[in-house]
């Protein structure tokens, strides 16, 4: 996980051991980033408390042991418009 502000970095430092920091990791987009390496359970905990604790972070993953580091696409849910929800059958009728 990459902390995007000082507050989030402090919260992560309290939850993740300091030896789990990775500095200057080259990502697929060519940018070097500093990360907190952690398990999915820790990521899920931060995602659940993101709003309550005012956390700002991004989650990355690596394919295999030496694969490229990429942004994890499942952290943010896309919001649907009413038309999209109706088309997918999530909403059947609209009442006013």
N, C-alpha and C positions, 0 to 999 in steps of 0.2 A: 504494500500500500504506500502511496505517496501522500504525505500530509501537504495541504495547500496553504496552511497558515500556521502561525506560532502556537495558537491555542490547541489545534488538532495535534500538532507535534508533541506538545506536553502531555496530552491525554494518552497518545500512543506510547510515549515513553513510560508512562505509569503502568501500562498493560503488557507491553512487549519487552522482553529482555534486551538490553543494549547491544549484546553480541549478535542480535538478529538484524542489525542495520547493515545495509549494503549501499555503498557510496559510489557514485559515478558509473552506474550500470547503463550500458549502451542499449537503447530501445530501438525497435523496428523503424521508428520515424527519424532516427539519426541523432536524437537528443540524449545526453547523459543525464540520468536522474538518480536521486537518493531515495532508497526504499526502506520500509520496515518489512522484513520477511516474516510471514505468519501463516497459520493454518486457516482453512475455510471457516472453522468455528469462530475464530477471532474476527474475521471479516464480517461474518453474519452478525456478531454482537455489535460491531461498529455501525453496520447498516441499520440495525433495529433502533439504535440510540442516536442516529445521525441528527435528527431534528431536535430532540430533547437537549442534547449536549452541544448543539450548534457546531457540528463537525464538518469540515470541508476536506475531502480526500478523493483520490482516484485509486482504483484497484487495477493492478496489472498481473499478468500471468506469463509463464514461460512454457513453451511446448517442448517437452523432453528436458534432458539435463543441460544441453547447450543450445537450445533453440532460441529464436528471437523473443524478446520481451515485448508483449503487446498489451494494449488496454483491454480490460475484461469487459465485454459488452453487456453483461447481465446485471450491473449494479443499479441502473436507472430504468424504470419502467416508462415506456412511451405512453403518453396520454392520447386517448382517442377523441376525435370529434364526435358529435352526436350522429352525423351522417355515417361515419365509419362504424360506430357501435351498432347502428341500425342495420347496416349492410352485413355485419358479422353475426347478427342475430342476438347480440347481447341485450339490446333494447328493442322491444317490439312496437310499443306505441309511445307517443309523447302526449302528455296531458298538460294543460296550462291552467 
